[in-house]
Amino acid sequence: MATEANIVVTLDIGGSGAKAVAYDAVRQRCVASAAVPYPAGGGAGDPGLFEPEDWWHAAVGALTALALVRKRHMIYAGEGGH
């Protein structure tokens, strides 16, 4: 049983949404990913403006979805899921 963490999680706060990826550094492969788009932003003034709270909710949503995808993967692969 490994005692070191080997999963690296990245969070990309891009222009269209928040994207989260879990990467297995030992096996050098992506093991799960999830994305949550931002609500349409801006309005009449500037379509490039977003509300910081929308970004926060998208980031939390992407990380939550990533955890759920990863947990399902662990259960299906027989890794336990605990």
N, C-alpha and C positions, 0 to 999 in steps of 0.2 A: 504494500500500500504506500503510495506516495505521500510524503509529508510536506512537500513544497507545492505552492500554487503554480499551476502551469497555464491557466486560462487568463488571457489578457482581454479586457473589455475596453473598447474604444467608443467614443460618443462624438459624432460629427454633427455639429449644429450648422447646417448648410442653409442655403437660400430657399429651399423648397420644404424642408422638414428636418426632423431629428432622426439620425440613423445610428443604431447601436449594433456592434459586432462583437462576438466572442471568438477569440482566436486561440487555438491550442499551440502554445509556443514550442512544446516538445515535439509534437507531430507536424508542426508547421502547416496548419490548415485551419480554415474557418469552420467553426462547429455550429454557429447559429448567427442569425441576423434578424433585425426588425427595423421598421421605419414608421414614423408617424408624421404626416404632413401638417404644416401649419394651416390655420384657417386663412381664408382669403384676407389679405391685409390691405392697408392703405386707405381706401376710400377715394374720393374725388381728388384730394390734395396730392398724395404721393403713393402710388401703388407699391412702392418698394419699402414702405414703412410697416413694421410689425410691432405688436404689443409684446413687451418682455414677458408678461405672464403667459402668453400663448407659447412662446419658446420654452418656458419652464415646463408647462404642461406637456408639450410634445416630447421634451427630453425625458421626463419621468415616464411618460407613456411608452416611449421606445425602450427604455431600460426594463420596465415592467414586462413588456411583450417579449423582450429578449430572454428574461428569466423564465417565462412560461414556455417559450419555444425550447430553451435549453433543458428545462425539467422534463418536458415530453420526450425529448431526444434521449435523455439519460434513462428514462423508464423503458422506452422502446428498445434501446440498445442493451438493456440488462445491467446498467451501471448503478441501479439502486434508486436514484432520484431523491435521496434524503439530504 
